[in-house]
Amino acid sequence: MSDFLSRRDVVKRGGMIAIGLTAPRWLSSIAHADVIRQAKGGKPTGNTVLVVCQLSGGNDGLNTVVPYADAKYHSLRPTLGLKEDTVLKINDQMGFHPSLAKVSELYKQGKVAVIQSVGYPKPNRSHFASMDIWQSASPDRQLRYGWIGRHFDSQIAKGTLNPVVAIGLSTEKPLALAGKQASIPCFASLVDIQSMVGDPDAERMLRQIQGTAAAPGSNLSVVQQANKSALDAMAVLSKQLEKFTPKQTYGNDPFGVGFKQIAQLVATSPQTRVIYLSSGGVDTHARQAETHAKLLENFSNAVSAFQQEIEEAGHADRVILLVFSEFGRRSFENASGGTDHGAAAPMFLVGKNVKGGLHGPIPDLNDLQDGDLKYKIDFREVYATTLDQWMGGDSEVVLGQKFTHQGVLPT
């Protein structure tokens, strides 16, 4: 039975909903039931949750967190530049895009940390290369696998494995979740899990069609184990997800649907420690003003609904959200009413326990590199902070070297 035949049979007989069933090497769901070590010096005790939101395509950071008081900003963006009377002011220099009204409210409550001028050395403007760099946490692209996958690789020897310790929600498997041993399940939709595995006969059939166990280490063995692990995760989740009924209203856009599913996982899957959402659309080369405004509005509304959901459900103390994009946009607008691929941009951390406010230097538009913002904070510093101070990991092991922590989480 080939990889292709295995996938074809699954599609024919049971429907194809787990991303790993279209690319099985991604779905060996090895995980640890309590991978976060006992707290020392304020570190988490085992039930913290990291939500990662990937804004795929290169979000325009300058029009997300806006240096509205900088005359250079307006000269570089004569039509796209947001005026002082339209932004949601943070201080006398910076403000949020007007579509981020609900994120702005969370910021006022101290629940949003904006980390400015984030990037990495020798920035790459290729979507694929830069996303690989961010997801592997390796600017020289020498480290294999993903930063989250490597974190769970480092935890596997510590106890019983759990198939749902980390989950991806995406139409493509993020490199960030890939590990040498730990391979994390990624699903297009949680609804499909319930409909597919809720029937015991269907689940039994899906397991049976994997066939006789292949020789260990063979390609077929990898496929079989990956599909089995995906089914194990689906079986666990299908029994839990039905317990959740959202109280907040979520949009029917990718952000709304995604964060509703994340809330569902947080509320019903106490074993889950990392949830990774990928959503695209922010590659705004043309007619950016309207497109970007709508995307940011959808994002803002979804994040706000999610935060309110977990607060009312009593989960807010253990959840933070990390938001990134593979690069920002050029400092200047193009002739098509958009912006092209750039470099440094802000990251967000959102949650009850983040140290809200502006962190890092404001963008310096008078000191550009090839028309791009220069990075001042290495994104791996944010990862290191998250790994050590929230996930209870060892960032030096995961990232291959030691990085300074950003002061955005409890210490």
Secondary structure as UniProt FT lines:
FT   HELIX           3..14
FT   HELIX           19..21
FT   HELIX           24..26
FT   TURN            33..34
FT   STRAND          49..55
FT   TURN            56..57
FT   HELIX           61..63
FT   STRAND          65..66
FT   TURN            68..69
FT   HELIX           71..76
FT   TURN            78..80
FT   TURN            84..86
FT   STRAND          88..89
FT   STRAND          95..96
FT   HELIX           98..100
FT   HELIX           101..108
FT   TURN            109..110
FT   STRAND          112..119
FT   HELIX           127..136
FT   TURN            139..140
FT   HELIX           147..153
FT   TURN            154..155
FT   HELIX           156..158
FT   TURN            163..164
FT   STRAND          166..169
FT   HELIX           175..177
FT   STRAND          186..187
FT   HELIX           190..197
FT   HELIX           200..208
FT   TURN            209..210
FT   TURN            216..217
FT   HELIX           219..240
FT   HELIX           241..243
FT   HELIX           254..268
FT   TURN            270..271
FT   STRAND          274..279
FT   HELIX           288..312
FT   TURN            313..314
FT   HELIX           316..318
FT   STRAND          319..325
FT   TURN            335..336
FT   STRAND          345..350
FT   TURN            352..353
FT   STRAND          357..359
FT   TURN            365..366
FT   STRAND          368..369
FT   TURN            370..371
FT   STRAND          372..373
FT   STRAND          377..378
FT   HELIX           379..389
FT   HELIX           395..399
FT   TURN            407..408
//
